[in-house]
């Protein structure tokens, strides 16, 4: 499965400000930024990302998925912290 395909599925399914997908073969990392995550529990955030990809996970196109979610405010703060280190 291509990184661009995963990105497209998530962009179509969720209202996100930014989506970054990294990975190779069947192991992927998703960084998703959007106001939709505001007030959601960690589990709900994970479920929001997993849901549109379930068919691909079931078909074994995706074996491992690491998910990081941020609200726009958290993302801005995290980017600042990363640039300082």
N, C-alpha and C positions, 0 to 999 in steps of 0.2 A: 504494500500500500504506500502511496506517495504522501509526503508531508503536505503537499498542496491539496490533496483530497481530504485529509483530516481537517485542515484549516477551512476548506470550503464547507464541509459538513457543519462545523461548529459556527461559522459565520452565518450560514443559512438558518440554523436552528436557534441561535441565541443572539440577543442584542448586546454586542460587545464593542468596546472602544478600541481594543487592541487584542490581537491573538498571535502568540508566538508558538510555533511547533518546531521541535527539534527531534532528531532521532534517525535511526537507520534500521532497516529490516523490519522488525516487529516490536521494537522497544522505542517508545516515544515519550517526550516531555512536552507538556502543554502549559503555557503561561497565559492565563486569560484575565483580561481587565475589563470591568464593566460595572455600571451602577446596579445592575441586577443582583450583584452579590451583597449589596448593602443589607445588613441585618440578618443575613442567612447564617445558619450554623455551618461548621466546617463540613459536616456530612452532607448537608443540602447542597453546598457548593460543588462537592465532588459529584453528587448525583446529577446536578445540572449539566456537567461536562460529560459524564458517562452515558446519560440517556440517549443523546443523538448518535453515539458511537456503538451502542449495544449490538447492532447487527454485525458490525465489523469485528467486534470482540468475539461474538458467538461464532463467526466464520473463521476465527483464528488469524485474521489479517493483523490484529493488534494483540500482542501477548502481554506486554507490560506498558503501563501508562502511569507516568508521574504527573500529578496535577498541582499547579500552584494558581490560586485565584486571588485577585486584588480588586478593591474598589479603585476608582481613579485617584482618590486621595492617597490610599495606601501605596499605589504604584508610584506616584510622584515622590512620596517620601522615600520609598525603597530605592528608586533611581538615584536620588540625591545621596543617600547613604553609600550606594555602590560607587558613585563617582568620587566620594571622599576617601575610600579605602585604596 
